[in-house]
Amino acid sequence: MNLLQMAAQLFLDKSGGNTGLDAGSVANALKNLLPGDGNDLNIGALISQFSSGDLTSMVGSWLGDGANDEIGGANITDVLGADKVSSFASELGIGSDEAASGLAGMIPELINKNSSGGSLLDSLGGAEGIAGFAKKLF
């Protein structure tokens, strides 16, 4: 399963069981919202996007193996942009608040699931990529 498929399934799981949504439509909408190459998500770019200002320690909790700090829908909208979250929601036929809430549940778990056991090292381009990310984070 690639990151985009994983993100779509996590969004469905975290968005309150909206029965009108399917993984394919969520994946297509996520392609327009989150950084990637059109076929999959770029986890390093996603982490960098959220690693600014007072969210840095929150992102650090998602990268570690302990409990994940929660992020609110308002933070999601601030980081990703209200226009983009609104477009994502429209594409899925849901409200912007519901979309932001589902994303707030999905993004920390997506990062967490891809950052234990060294898999984030591969996602960020090896040791060189992780060193560049660490410099930005700290």
Residue frames as qw, qx, qy, qz and C-alpha x, y, z in Angstrom:
[[0.000, 0.890, 0.456, 0.000, 0.00, 0.00, 0.00],
 [0.422, 0.376, -0.038, 0.824, 1.47, 3.39, -0.95],
 [0.140, -0.191, -0.439, 0.867, 1.25, 6.50, 1.23],
 [0.336, -0.048, -0.224, -0.914, -1.65, 7.96, -0.75],
 [0.624, -0.252, -0.669, -0.317, -3.75, 4.83, -0.30],
 [0.462, -0.251, -0.675, 0.518, -2.79, 4.68, 3.39],
 [0.017, 0.080, 0.201, -0.976, -3.74, 8.35, 3.84],
 [0.480, -0.164, -0.421, -0.752, -7.09, 7.81, 2.12],
 [0.630, -0.303, -0.714, -0.029, -7.92, 4.84, 4.36],
 [0.342, -0.218, -0.535, 0.741, -6.84, 6.72, 7.50],
 [0.193, -0.051, -0.038, -0.979, -8.96, 9.71, 6.46],
 [0.597, -0.266, -0.562, -0.507, -11.98, 7.44, 6.06],
 [0.597, -0.282, -0.687, 0.303, -11.30, 5.88, 9.48],
 [0.285, -0.220, -0.378, 0.853, -10.86, 9.29, 11.17],
 [0.148, -0.124, -0.220, -0.956, -13.67, 11.19, 9.47],
 [0.466, 0.043, 0.492, -0.734, -16.49, 9.67, 11.44],
 [0.380, 0.165, 0.908, 0.058, -17.49, 6.89, 9.06],
 [0.437, 0.510, -0.048, -0.739, -19.04, 9.04, 6.33],
 [0.681, 0.141, 0.717, 0.042, -20.60, 6.26, 4.26],
 [0.572, 0.790, 0.157, -0.154, -20.78, 8.37, 1.12],
 [0.086, 0.835, -0.519, -0.161, -17.01, 8.39, 0.72],
 [0.988, 0.077, 0.049, 0.122, -14.74, 5.77, -0.82],
 [0.651, -0.494, 0.264, 0.511, -10.98, 5.41, -0.72],
 [0.554, 0.325, 0.443, 0.625, -10.55, 6.19, -4.43],
 [0.060, 0.872, 0.278, 0.398, -12.33, 9.54, -4.26],
 [0.509, -0.844, 0.054, 0.161, -10.48, 10.48, -1.06],
 [0.712, -0.199, 0.338, 0.583, -7.13, 9.55, -2.65],
 [0.407, 0.567, 0.383, 0.605, -7.88, 11.71, -5.70],
 [0.179, -0.943, -0.161, -0.232, -8.84, 14.65, -3.50],
 [0.669, -0.655, 0.141, 0.322, -5.71, 14.22, -1.37],
 [0.693, 0.205, 0.293, 0.626, -3.52, 14.43, -4.51],
 [0.171, 0.750, 0.219, 0.601, -4.68, 18.04, -4.91],
 [0.467, -0.860, -0.058, -0.197, -4.24, 18.89, -1.22],
 [0.711, -0.611, 0.287, 0.197, -1.03, 17.30, 0.03],
 [0.128, 0.756, -0.561, -0.310, 2.50, 17.44, -1.41],
 [0.776, -0.020, 0.624, 0.087, 3.43, 14.65, -3.77],
 [0.134, -0.312, 0.651, 0.678, 4.23, 13.72, -7.32],
 [0.589, 0.171, -0.287, -0.735, 0.69, 12.97, -8.50],
 [0.722, 0.024, -0.671, -0.168, 1.03, 9.25, -7.85],
 [0.685, -0.367, -0.543, 0.319, 2.00, 9.24, -4.19],
 [0.297, -0.950, -0.050, -0.086, 2.52, 11.57, -1.25],
 [0.515, 0.478, -0.426, 0.570, 5.85, 13.05, -0.26],
 [0.657, -0.623, -0.403, 0.137, 6.03, 12.42, 3.49],
 [0.550, -0.165, -0.124, 0.810, 9.15, 14.58, 3.89],
 [0.017, 0.334, 0.227, 0.915, 7.47, 17.57, 2.26],
 [0.512, -0.631, -0.469, -0.345, 4.36, 16.99, 4.38],
 [0.670, -0.483, -0.339, 0.450, 6.44, 16.94, 7.57],
 [0.378, 0.020, 0.023, 0.925, 8.28, 20.08, 6.50],
 [0.172, -0.536, -0.397, -0.725, 4.98, 21.82, 5.81],
 [0.616, -0.682, -0.347, -0.188, 3.84, 21.20, 9.38],
 [0.736, -0.283, -0.234, 0.569, 7.25, 21.84, 10.99],
 [0.216, 0.500, 0.016, 0.838, 6.94, 25.57, 11.35],
 [0.316, -0.580, 0.101, -0.744, 6.39, 27.90, 14.26],
 [0.451, -0.364, 0.604, -0.547, 4.79, 26.45, 17.33],
 [0.937, 0.096, -0.034, -0.334, 3.87, 23.16, 15.59],
 [0.412, 0.577, -0.699, 0.093, 7.47, 21.87, 15.61],
 [0.220, -0.285, 0.841, -0.403, 7.18, 20.01, 18.92],
 [0.778, 0.191, 0.319, -0.507, 3.82, 18.59, 17.86],
 [0.760, 0.510, -0.362, -0.176, 5.38, 17.16, 14.70],
 [0.119, 0.516, -0.809, 0.254, 8.20, 15.76, 16.81],
 [0.563, -0.099, 0.675, -0.467, 5.65, 13.72, 18.76],
 [0.847, 0.390, 0.043, -0.359, 4.29, 12.27, 15.51],
 [0.541, 0.606, -0.583, 0.015, 7.79, 11.21, 14.47],
 [0.136, -0.414, 0.821, -0.369, 8.53, 9.46, 17.75],
 [0.405, -0.116, -0.894, -0.149, 7.20, 6.12, 18.90],
 [0.001, 0.243, 0.702, -0.670, 5.29, 7.59, 21.86],
 [0.220, 0.703, 0.635, -0.234, 1.87, 9.21, 21.96],
 [0.294, 0.399, 0.377, 0.783, 0.99, 11.68, 19.22],
 [0.044, 0.371, 0.304, -0.876, 0.06, 15.23, 20.17],
 [0.352, 0.655, 0.668, 0.032, -3.31, 16.16, 18.70],
 [0.125, -0.066, 0.249, 0.958, -3.71, 18.89, 16.12],
 [0.337, 0.545, 0.529, -0.556, -6.90, 20.85, 15.68],
 [0.521, 0.606, 0.551, 0.240, -8.83, 21.46, 12.50],
 [0.075, 0.989, 0.020, -0.128, -7.99, 25.18, 12.68],
 [0.392, -0.633, 0.550, 0.378, -4.26, 24.33, 12.62],
 [0.596, 0.203, 0.704, 0.329, -4.84, 22.07, 9.61],
 [0.349, 0.855, 0.373, 0.094, -6.62, 24.90, 7.79],
 [0.150, -0.931, 0.216, 0.254, -3.85, 27.37, 8.70],
 [0.475, -0.434, 0.657, 0.394, -1.06, 25.09, 7.44],
 [0.475, 0.248, 0.761, 0.366, -2.71, 23.74, 4.32],
 [0.073, 0.037, -0.255, -0.964, -4.69, 26.87, 3.48],
 [0.455, 0.326, 0.544, -0.625, -8.41, 27.50, 3.84],
 [0.572, 0.487, -0.281, -0.597, -8.91, 27.53, 0.06],
 [0.349, 0.307, -0.873, -0.148, -7.25, 24.14, -0.37],
 [0.139, 0.091, 0.899, -0.404, -9.15, 22.54, 2.52],
 [0.515, 0.420, 0.273, -0.696, -12.38, 23.98, 1.15],
 [0.541, 0.450, -0.530, -0.472, -11.61, 22.60, -2.33],
 [0.142, 0.167, -0.970, 0.104, -10.77, 19.21, -0.80],
 [0.318, 0.241, 0.717, -0.572, -14.07, 19.23, 1.09],
 [0.567, 0.470, -0.032, -0.676, -16.05, 20.25, -2.01],
 [0.392, 0.376, -0.781, -0.309, -14.44, 17.49, -4.04],
 [0.127, -0.031, -0.971, 0.201, -15.67, 14.99, -1.46],
 [0.407, -0.501, -0.500, -0.578, -19.06, 16.61, -0.92],
 [0.573, -0.521, -0.532, 0.341, -18.46, 17.27, 2.78],
 [0.151, -0.981, -0.076, -0.090, -18.14, 20.40, 4.89],
 [0.383, 0.696, -0.430, 0.428, -14.82, 22.14, 5.44],
 [0.456, -0.594, 0.496, -0.440, -14.99, 21.51, 9.21],
 [0.961, -0.056, 0.236, -0.134, -15.55, 17.79, 8.64],
 [0.780, 0.534, -0.199, 0.258, -12.65, 17.71, 6.17],
 [0.084, 0.730, -0.485, 0.473, -10.31, 19.55, 8.56],
 [0.700, -0.442, 0.426, -0.366, -11.30, 17.24, 11.41],
 [0.984, 0.148, 0.097, 0.010, -10.64, 14.11, 9.34],
 [0.591, 0.644, -0.300, 0.382, -7.29, 15.50, 8.21],
 [0.246, -0.713, 0.466, -0.463, -6.41, 16.37, 11.83],
 [0.862, -0.269, 0.385, -0.189, -6.87, 12.71, 12.72],
 [0.920, 0.373, 0.062, 0.103, -5.21, 11.35, 9.59],
 [0.420, 0.798, -0.331, 0.277, -2.02, 13.39, 9.21],
 [0.333, -0.675, 0.601, -0.269, -0.43, 12.66, 12.63],
 [0.864, -0.099, 0.480, -0.118, -1.18, 8.96, 12.30],
 [0.802, 0.589, -0.023, 0.097, 0.14, 8.83, 8.71],
 [0.209, 0.797, -0.485, 0.293, 3.41, 10.43, 9.81],
 [0.569, -0.501, 0.583, -0.292, 3.61, 8.24, 12.91],
 [0.936, 0.113, 0.323, -0.085, 3.03, 5.01, 10.97],
 [0.765, 0.588, -0.048, 0.259, 5.80, 5.94, 8.54],
 [0.088, 0.835, -0.400, 0.367, 8.41, 7.07, 11.04],
 [0.693, -0.524, 0.472, -0.148, 9.20, 4.04, 13.17],
 [0.873, -0.044, 0.451, 0.181, 11.78, 1.42, 12.41],
 [0.370, -0.362, 0.480, 0.708, 13.67, 3.59, 9.93],
 [0.432, 0.551, 0.657, 0.280, 11.00, 3.83, 7.25],
 [0.078, 0.965, 0.136, -0.208, 11.04, 7.62, 7.47],
 [0.392, -0.565, 0.490, 0.535, 14.73, 7.53, 6.63],
 [0.408, 0.198, 0.748, 0.485, 13.83, 6.01, 3.26],
 [0.183, 0.823, 0.536, 0.041, 10.94, 8.43, 2.76],
 [0.103, -0.953, 0.029, 0.284, 13.20, 11.45, 3.32],
 [0.611, 0.740, -0.267, 0.091, 15.95, 10.33, 0.99],
 [0.817, 0.079, -0.397, 0.411, 18.32, 8.46, 3.28],
 [0.574, -0.474, -0.304, 0.595, 20.67, 9.85, 5.90],
 [0.253, 0.084, 0.152, 0.952, 21.32, 13.02, 3.92],
 [0.273, -0.531, -0.468, -0.652, 17.60, 13.81, 3.71],
 [0.606, -0.639, -0.466, 0.086, 17.02, 13.16, 7.41],
 [0.516, -0.250, -0.164, 0.803, 19.97, 15.40, 8.32],
 [0.030, 0.266, 0.256, 0.929, 18.48, 18.25, 6.30],
 [0.472, -0.602, -0.498, -0.409, 15.11, 17.71, 7.92],
 [0.645, -0.496, -0.420, 0.402, 16.63, 17.57, 11.42],
 [0.336, -0.006, -0.039, 0.941, 18.40, 20.89, 10.82],
 [0.223, -0.415, -0.337, -0.815, 15.08, 22.48, 9.94],
 [0.625, -0.547, -0.535, -0.155, 13.24, 20.85, 12.84],
 [0.649, -0.584, -0.243, 0.424, 15.77, 21.83, 15.51]]
